[in-house]
Amino acid sequence: MHDPDFPINVNLETALQDIDLACWQRLQTAVHDPGAAWRLPCVATHSSGDCRLRTVVLRGVDKCLRRLVFHTDLRSGKAADIQQNPDVSLLFYDPTIAVQIVIQGMATVHTNQELADQLWLESAPASLKMYLGPLPPGSVRLRPDCNQPESVRSRIPERTELNLGRSNFAAIVIDVRTMDWLQLSRDGNYRACLTYQREAGELLTFEGAWLTP
Ligand SMILES: Cc1cc2nc3c(=O)[nH]c(=O)nc-3n(C[C@H](O)[C@H](O)[C@H](O)COP(=O)(O)O)c2cc1C
């Protein structure tokens, strides 16, 4: 899909606000476009003194609050990591426009809250099936094991059957603090850092700075 906002034609007049807006618009579009490269970011967490990376599906974007959402299993390593240390980083790269963004933010795990209920109800049954797994992700097994109950293997469960998995479902909400934007081009690469200040979860101000790439 052609995006009229990318690549950004950077010149001396280019405003950092325009880069900010174009990136958040593209992130929002990626949520509903299965082919969009930015739909599959890598998320890094702190993990007992180590760092851990994994791919997730971008499930929600709030452009106004500069907030991102992905879904996970509450029993997963990443959910435990975030509960211990909420600082996360997300990496997005789209080769069709040669733009990378690296995000830093503060993540919260939502499971019992209204938000998780709403996202659970809005999600397609096929993507909720994994939450029926009897064992936590990463459990050691003696044989290959897809961790799906026999009764739902090779089919998409009914909504009522899925309810058993609801307690394993969590929404991870990330309040973005910084976005490091890098656009590659034969005519010259450009980079900028966008910083968002918050108070009580609300976005207060936005600042941007040009960086050498
Ligand atoms: C294309 C792709 C999309 C994925 N999406 C998700 C996701 O949205 N949520 C999730 O928890 N895991 C997702 N996974 C699996 C994770 O990358 C990871 O293997 C798993 O969640 C266990 O991670 P953890 O042990 O670090 O918590 C995805 C994997 C791939 C390859």
The ligand as an SDF file (V2000), in Angstrom:
LIG
                    3D

 31 33  0  0  0  0  0  0  0  0999 V2000
    5.0350  -13.2110   14.0120 C   0  0  0  0  0  0  0  0  0  0  0  0
    4.9530  -13.4680   15.5020 C   0  0  0  0  0  0  0  0  0  0  0  0
    4.0030  -12.8020   16.2450 C   0  0  0  0  0  0  0  0  0  0  0  0
    3.9100  -13.0270   17.6190 C   0  0  0  0  0  0  0  0  0  0  0  0
    2.9890  -12.3230   18.3410 N   0  0  0  0  0  0  0  0  0  0  0  0
    2.9470  -12.4780   19.6810 C   0  0  0  0  0  0  0  0  0  0  0  0
    2.0680  -11.6640   20.4780 C   0  0  0  0  0  0  0  0  0  0  0  0
    1.3320  -10.8010   19.9810 O   0  0  0  0  0  0  0  0  0  0  0  0
    2.0660  -11.8530   21.8220 N   0  0  0  0  0  0  0  0  0  0  0  0
    2.8850  -12.7770   22.4080 C   0  0  0  0  0  0  0  0  0  0  0  0
    2.8360  -12.8990   23.6340 O   0  0  0  0  0  0  0  0  0  0  0  0
    3.7270  -13.5400   21.7010 N   0  0  0  0  0  0  0  0  0  0  0  0
    3.7850  -13.4110   20.3520 C   0  0  0  0  0  0  0  0  0  0  0  0
    4.6520  -14.1730   19.6100 N   0  0  0  0  0  0  0  0  0  0  0  0
    5.5090  -15.1580   20.2950 C   0  0  0  0  0  0  0  0  0  0  0  0
    6.6650  -14.4150   20.9870 C   0  0  0  0  0  0  0  0  0  0  0  0
    7.5680  -13.9240   20.0230 O   0  0  0  0  0  0  0  0  0  0  0  0
    7.3920  -15.2950   22.0110 C   0  0  0  0  0  0  0  0  0  0  0  0
    7.9950  -16.3920   21.3670 O   0  0  0  0  0  0  0  0  0  0  0  0
    6.4660  -15.8200   23.0990 C   0  0  0  0  0  0  0  0  0  0  0  0
    5.4740  -14.8830   23.4440 O   0  0  0  0  0  0  0  0  0  0  0  0
    7.2590  -16.1520   24.3670 C   0  0  0  0  0  0  0  0  0  0  0  0
    7.9580  -15.0040   24.7660 O   0  0  0  0  0  0  0  0  0  0  0  0
    8.5170  -14.7810   26.2400 P   0  0  0  0  0  0  0  0  0  0  0  0
    8.8610  -16.1500   26.7720 O   0  0  0  0  0  0  0  0  0  0  0  0
    9.7100  -13.9120   26.0340 O   0  0  0  0  0  0  0  0  0  0  0  0
    7.4690  -14.1270   27.0460 O   0  0  0  0  0  0  0  0  0  0  0  0
    4.7820  -13.9580   18.2400 C   0  0  0  0  0  0  0  0  0  0  0  0
    5.7530  -14.6000   17.4780 C   0  0  0  0  0  0  0  0  0  0  0  0
    5.8310  -14.3660   16.1340 C   0  0  0  0  0  0  0  0  0  0  0  0
    6.9020  -15.0770   15.3380 C   0  0  0  0  0  0  0  0  0  0  0  0
  1  2  1  0
  2  3  1  0
  2 30  2  0
  3  4  2  0
  4  5  1  0
  4 28  1  0
  5  6  2  0
  6  7  1  0
  6 13  1  0
  7  8  2  0
  7  9  1  0
  9 10  1  0
 10 11  2  0
 10 12  1  0
 12 13  2  0
 13 14  1  0
 14 15  1  0
 14 28  1  0
 15 16  1  0
 16 17  1  0
 16 18  1  0
 18 19  1  0
 18 20  1  0
 20 21  1  0
 20 22  1  0
 22 23  1  0
 23 24  1  0
 24 25  2  0
 24 26  1  0
 24 27  1  0
 28 29  2  0
 29 30  1  0
 30 31  1  0
M  END
$$$$
